[in-house]
């Protein structure tokens, strides 16, 4: 699959036409159609990837994962941290519920009394 085909397919999934995609990426309205015969610059590929919310590697066909998870993209939080604010479905979790969640996690069979994975 060419980069043009990958971009077109991804744009269709996102319900955005190529002309709008080009405009939102800071290019001329028909620029992406030129990718059928010419290789775009890294800057243009990156701009399109940002608008489509995919990686440049995905657009280049190096991976089939639109947004591969890397160590840098994974967010890790320790719920035992008293300064951590939890939320669920857009609402803050009360301290009482937070304590209940921690208590449940501590009773899991694969954890010790401090909640550490065994």
C-alpha positions in Angstrom: 0.0 0.0 0.0 1.4 3.4 -0.9 1.5 6.3 1.5 -1.3 8.0 -0.5 -3.5 4.9 -0.2 -2.7 4.7 3.6 -3.5 8.4 4.1 -6.7 8.1 2.1 -7.9 5.0 4.0 -7.1 6.6 7.4 -8.8 9.8 6.4 -11.9 7.8 5.4 -11.9 6.1 8.8 -11.8 9.5 10.4 -14.5 10.7 8.1 -12.4 13.6 6.7 -11.9 14.2 3.0 -8.4 14.7 1.6 -8.9 18.3 0.8 -9.9 19.2 4.4 -7.1 17.0 5.7 -4.6 19.0 3.5 -6.0 22.3 4.7 -5.8 21.3 8.4 -2.3 20.1 7.8 -1.2 23.5 6.5 -1.0 22.5 2.8 -2.7 23.4 -0.4 -6.2 21.9 -0.9 -5.1 19.3 -3.5 -1.5 18.6 -2.2 -2.2 15.1 -0.9 -3.4 14.0 -4.3 0.2 14.7 -5.6 1.4 12.0 -3.3 0.1 9.5 -5.8 3.3 10.2 -7.9 5.6 12.1 -5.6 7.0 11.3 -2.2 6.0 13.9 0.4 8.5 15.6 2.8 8.9 14.4 6.3 7.3 17.6 7.5 4.1 17.1 5.5 3.8 13.4 6.5 4.2 14.5 10.2 1.6 17.2 9.8 -0.9 14.8 8.3 -0.2 12.2 11.0 -0.9 14.8 13.6 -4.3 15.7 12.1 -5.2 12.0 11.7 -3.9 11.1 15.2 -1.7 8.3 13.9 2.1 7.7 13.9 4.2 8.6 10.9 5.4 5.0 10.9 1.8 3.9 10.4 1.4 6.2 7.4 4.7 5.0 6.0 3.5 1.4 6.3 6.2 0.4 8.8 3.6 -0.7 11.3 -0.1 -1.7 11.2 -0.7 -0.1 14.7 -2.1 3.4 14.3 -0.8 4.5 17.7 1.7 2.1 19.0 2.2 2.2 22.7 5.7 2.9 23.8 7.3 3.4 27.2 7.1 7.2 26.7 3.3 7.1 26.0 2.2 4.9 28.9 1.1 6.8 31.9 1.7 5.2 35.3 0.2 6.4 38.5 0.5 5.0 42.0 -2.9 5.3 43.6 -1.3 5.1 47.0 0.1 8.5 46.4 -1.9 10.8 48.6 -1.4 13.7 46.2 -2.9 11.8 43.2 -6.4 12.9 42.3 -8.5 10.1 40.8 -11.4 10.6 38.5 -13.9 8.3 36.9 -16.2 9.3 34.0 -15.3 12.9 34.5 -16.1 13.0 38.2 -13.6 13.1 41.1 -13.3 10.0 43.2 -13.8 10.8 46.9 -11.1 9.9 49.4 -13.4 7.3 50.8 -13.8 5.5 47.4 -10.1 5.9 46.8 -9.4 4.1 50.1 -11.9 1.4 49.2 -10.2 0.8 45.8 -6.8 0.5 47.5 -8.3 -1.9 50.1 -9.7 -4.1 47.3 -6.4 -4.1 45.5 -4.6 -5.2 48.7 -7.0 -8.2 49.0 -6.1 -9.5 45.5 -4.5 -13.0 45.7 -1.5 -12.0 43.7 -0.5 -9.1 46.0 1.1 -8.9 49.4 -0.4 -7.0 52.3 1.1 -3.7 51.0 -0.4 -4.2 47.5 2.8 -5.2 45.8 2.7 -7.7 43.0 4.1 -11.1 44.2 
